[in-house]
């Protein structure tokens, strides 16, 4: 049985943590051991540019609230 592979300083190589989301997928692809499995520069740029754009905010229209101000008939002088 062969000894486990060791990284720098004699420690086993670190296993990358699993990242979530699109950014995590890009990172995991870049960490592929085989260079031919990694995305090319254009793919990386396109993905990161898309991730950097803020999502469009939903369009909301202001609602009119009822007019709660007293009208001309309201007030102490109207009841006398």
C-alpha positions in Angstrom: 0.0 0.0 0.0 1.4 3.4 -1.0 1.6 6.3 1.5 -1.0 9.0 1.2 0.0 11.9 -1.0 1.5 14.8 0.8 1.4 18.5 0.0 3.8 21.2 1.0 5.5 20.7 4.4 4.6 17.0 4.4 0.9 17.5 5.1 -1.8 15.9 3.0 -3.3 18.3 0.4 -6.3 20.2 1.6 -9.6 19.2 0.2 -11.4 22.3 -1.1 -14.7 23.0 0.7 -17.8 22.8 -1.4 -19.0 26.3 -2.2 -22.5 27.0 -3.1 -24.1 29.1 -5.9 -22.7 30.1 -9.2 -19.6 31.7 -7.8 -18.8 28.5 -5.9 -19.2 26.5 -9.1 -16.6 28.7 -10.9 -14.2 28.3 -8.0 -14.6 24.6 -8.0 -14.1 24.4 -11.8 -10.9 26.5 -11.5 -9.6 24.0 -8.8 -9.9 21.0 -11.2 -6.7 19.0 -11.2 -6.7 18.5 -14.9 -6.1 21.8 -16.8 -8.2 20.7 -19.8 -11.2 20.4 -17.4 -10.9 24.0 -16.2 -12.9 26.7 -17.9 -11.2 29.0 -20.4 -10.6 32.7 -19.7 -13.6 33.9 -21.7 -15.9 31.6 -19.9 -14.6 32.8 -16.5 -14.9 36.4 -17.5 -18.5 35.9 -18.8 -19.6 34.1 -15.7 -18.0 36.6 -13.3 -19.4 39.6 -15.2 -22.9 38.1 -15.1 -22.5 37.5 -11.3 -21.3 41.0 -10.7 -24.4 42.6 -12.3 -27.0 43.4 -9.7 -30.3 41.6 -10.2 -33.0 43.9 -11.5 -35.2 45.1 -8.7 -38.9 44.4 -9.1 -40.9 47.3 -10.3 -43.4 48.6 -7.7 -45.9 51.3 -8.2 -46.7 53.7 -5.3 -50.2 53.3 -3.9 -52.3 56.2 -3.1 -53.3 56.3 0.5 -56.7 57.7 1.5 -56.8 61.4 2.3 -57.1 61.5 6.1 -57.0 65.2 6.4 -60.1 66.8 7.8 -62.3 68.4 5.1 -63.9 71.8 5.1 -66.9 70.5 7.1 -64.9 69.1 9.9 -63.8 70.9 13.0 -65.4 72.6 16.1 -67.1 75.3 14.1 -69.0 72.9 11.9 -70.8 71.2 14.9 -72.1 74.4 16.5 
